Amino acid sequence: MRAINIAEVLARKRKEKGLTQEDVSNFIGVSKASVSKWETGQSYPDITMLPILASFFNTTIDDLMDYRPQLAPEDIRKLCDQLSSAFDSLPLDEALNQCREITKKYGACFPLLKKVGMLILNRSTLLQDVSEMNVLIQEAKRLFVQLKEESDDIELIHQAVYLEASCWMALGDPNKALDLLGEMNPPLMPVEWIKSYAYQMLGNTDKSKAFLQMGMYRHVTTLFGLMISYLMS
């Protein structure tokens, strides 16, 4: 879970309003030194002052504390099941709005962003209308970009890049997919298949075959290594 960072938020919101520390201290009824310590992280406001500070800065207590709730794997699964049912029973725009509301509420729960993005991307393959399909792909891509830019988990970032590249392929833009993947070859992420298909779409059969062969070789060697480990265990 991310650290609660009220110090930075207080300083930023005060400056956004063009106020001094003395202005804040006069409104709250504390010393200027207290406000200074809050903003530098040397101390924290008393819990009873949080509603007053939130009201003063026209924000919520959660935003004031820079708090973003996390979810357990079981909770993520339940939310994804709920969203899947929404796609089955509601008009597309309503189901998509539910996805947006949940990912906004839990915007720092990066495993959830990945799961919801994958759910939306998978749902796009079931549609016949190309414009509706593209709307879902763009929404999934937005979540993968957010995950890539905000997460500090290397494995999740690699997965987000791979999934974003998959979106570009689905949108018919192999160049964007290739630019995104670059020299990326993380373990157990089959980026060679995307690169092979991208070059095939661009008419470069030699490179397409080369990446296909690379992918086959890498996964055969991985499988061989797993077999050796299994036999030795």
C-alpha positions in Angstrom: 0.0 0.0 0.0 1.2 3.5 -0.8 2.4 5.7 2.1 0.0 8.3 3.4 1.5 11.6 2.3 -0.4 14.4 3.9 2.6 16.7 4.2 3.1 17.0 0.4 -0.7 17.4 -0.2 -1.1 20.1 2.4 1.8 22.1 0.9 0.6 21.7 -2.6 -3.0 22.7 -1.9 -2.0 25.7 0.2 0.2 26.9 -2.7 -2.6 26.3 -5.2 -4.8 28.6 -3.2 -2.1 31.2 -3.0 -2.1 31.1 0.8 0.7 31.4 3.3 1.3 29.0 6.2 0.1 31.8 8.5 -3.2 32.0 6.6 -3.8 28.3 7.2 -2.7 28.5 10.9 -5.1 31.4 11.5 -8.0 29.5 10.0 -7.3 26.3 11.8 -6.4 27.9 15.1 -2.8 26.6 15.5 0.6 28.1 15.3 2.4 28.8 12.0 5.2 26.5 13.3 2.7 23.6 13.5 1.6 24.1 9.9 5.3 24.2 8.9 5.9 20.9 10.7 2.9 19.3 9.0 4.2 20.3 5.5 7.7 19.0 6.2 6.4 15.7 7.7 7.9 16.4 11.1 4.5 16.0 12.7 0.8 15.4 11.7 -2.4 17.3 12.3 -4.6 15.9 15.1 -7.3 13.6 13.7 -10.0 16.0 14.8 -8.5 18.7 12.5 -8.7 16.6 9.3 -12.4 17.5 8.5 -11.6 21.2 9.1 -8.6 21.0 6.8 -10.5 19.1 4.1 -13.3 21.7 4.2 -10.8 24.5 4.1 -9.1 23.1 1.0 -12.4 21.9 -0.6 -11.4 18.3 -0.8 -12.0 15.0 0.9 -10.1 13.5 3.9 -8.9 10.6 1.7 -7.5 13.0 -0.9 -6.0 15.2 1.8 -4.1 12.1 3.1 -3.3 10.9 -0.5 -4.9 7.6 0.5 -5.8 5.1 -2.2 -7.4 1.9 -1.0 -6.0 -1.5 -2.0 -7.8 -4.7 -2.5 -7.2 -8.3 -1.7 -7.1 -10.8 -4.6 -10.5 -12.2 -3.6 -12.0 -8.7 -3.6 -10.5 -8.1 -7.1 -12.0 -11.3 -8.4 -15.4 -10.4 -7.0 -15.3 -6.9 -8.6 -14.3 -8.4 -12.0 -17.1 -10.9 -11.7 -19.5 -8.0 -11.0 -18.2 -6.1 -14.1 -18.4 -9.2 -16.3 -22.1 -9.6 -15.3 -22.6 -5.9 -16.1 -21.4 -6.5 -19.6 -23.8 -9.4 -19.9 -26.9 -7.6 -18.6 -26.4 -3.9 -19.3 -26.0 -1.7 -22.3 -22.3 -1.3 -23.3 -22.0 2.3 -22.1 -23.4 1.6 -18.7 -21.2 -1.4 -18.2 -18.2 0.7 -19.3 -19.2 3.4 -16.9 -19.2 0.9 -14.0 -15.6 -0.1 -15.0 -14.6 3.6 -15.0 -16.1 4.2 -11.6 -14.4 1.2 -10.0 -11.0 1.9 -11.5 -11.3 5.5 -10.4 -12.2 4.5 -6.9 -9.3 2.1 -6.7 -6.9 3.9 -9.0 -3.8 2.9 -7.1 -4.8 -0.8 -6.9 -2.7 -1.7 -9.9 -3.5 -5.5 -10.0 -7.2 -4.4 -10.3 -6.4 -2.0 -13.2 -4.7 -4.8 -15.1 -7.6 -7.3 -14.5 -10.3 -4.8 -15.5 -8.2 -3.7 -18.6 -7.9 -7.4 -19.6 -11.6 -7.9 -19.0 -12.5 -5.0 -21.2 -10.0 -6.1 -23.9 -11.5 -9.6 -23.9 -15.0 -8.2 -24.2 -14.0 -6.2 -27.2 -13.4 -9.5 -29.1 -17.1 -10.4 -28.7 -18.4 -7.4 -30.5 -19.4 -7.1 -34.1 -19.6 -3.3 -34.3 -16.1 -2.0 -35.1 -16.7 1.4 -33.5 -17.9 -0.2 -30.2 -15.0 -2.6 -30.3 -12.5 0.3 -30.7 -14.1 2.2 -27.7 -13.4 -0.8 -25.5 -9.9 -1.3 -26.8 -9.1 2.4 -26.2 -10.5 2.1 -22.7 -8.4 -1.0 -21.9 -5.3 0.8 -23.4 -5.9 3.8 -21.1 -5.8 1.5 -18.0 -2.7 -0.2 -19.2 -1.0 3.1 -19.8 -2.0 4.3 -16.3 -0.6 1.0 -14.9 2.6 1.4 -16.8 3.2 5.1 -15.7 2.1 4.9 -12.1 3.2 1.4 -10.9 6.7 0.8 -9.5 6.3 -3.0 -9.9 8.6 -4.1 -12.7 6.7 -7.2 -13.5 3.4 -5.3 -13.7 5.0 -2.6 -15.9 6.2 -5.3 -18.3 2.8 -6.8 -18.4 1.2 -3.4 -19.0 3.5 -2.7 -21.9 2.7 -6.1 -23.4 -1.0 -5.5 -23.0 -0.8 -2.0 -24.4 1.0 -3.3 -27.4 -1.7 -5.9 -27.9 -4.2 -3.0 -27.9 -2.3 -1.2 -30.6 -2.3 -4.5 -32.7 -6.0 -4.8 -32.2 -6.4 -1.2 -33.4 -4.5 -2.0 -36.5 -1.3 0.0 -35.7 1.6 -2.5 -35.7 4.2 0.4 -35.8 3.0 1.7 -32.4 3.2 -1.8 -31.0 6.7 -2.3 -32.3 7.8 1.2 -31.0 6.4 0.3 -27.6 8.0 -3.1 -27.3 11.4 -1.9 -28.6 14.1 -4.3 -27.4 11.8 -5.5 -24.6 12.1 -9.3 -23.9 11.0 -10.0 -20.4 10.9 -13.6 -19.1 7.7 -15.5 -19.8 6.2 -12.6 -21.8 5.7 -13.7 -25.4 6.5 -10.4 -27.0 8.0 -12.2 -30.1 4.6 -13.3 -31.1 3.3 -9.7 -31.2 6.4 -8.5 -33.0 6.1 -11.4 -35.6 2.5 -10.6 -36.3 3.2 -6.8 -36.4 5.9 -7.3 -39.1 3.6 -9.7 -40.9 0.9 -6.9 -41.0 3.6 -4.5 -42.4 4.6 -7.0 -45.1 8.0 -7.8 -43.7 8.0 -11.6 -43.8 11.7 -12.0 -43.1 11.5 -10.2 -39.8 8.2 -11.9 -39.0 9.7 -15.3 -39.4 12.8 -14.3 -37.5 10.8 -13.2 -34.4 8.6 -16.3 -34.7 11.7 -18.5 -34.6 13.1 -16.5 -31.7 9.8 -17.0 -29.8 9.7 -20.7 -30.5 13.4 -21.2 -29.5 12.9 -19.2 -26.2 9.9 -21.1 -25.2 11.3 -24.5 -26.1 14.4 -23.8 -24.0 12.2 -22.6 -21.1 10.2 -25.8 -21.3 13.4 -27.9 -21.4 14.7 -26.1 -18.3 11.4 -26.7 -16.5 11.5 -30.4 -17.4 15.1 -30.7 -16.1 14.1 -29.0 -12.8 11.1 -31.4 -12.5 13.2 -34.5 -13.1 15.8 -33.4 -10.6 13.2 -32.6 -7.9 
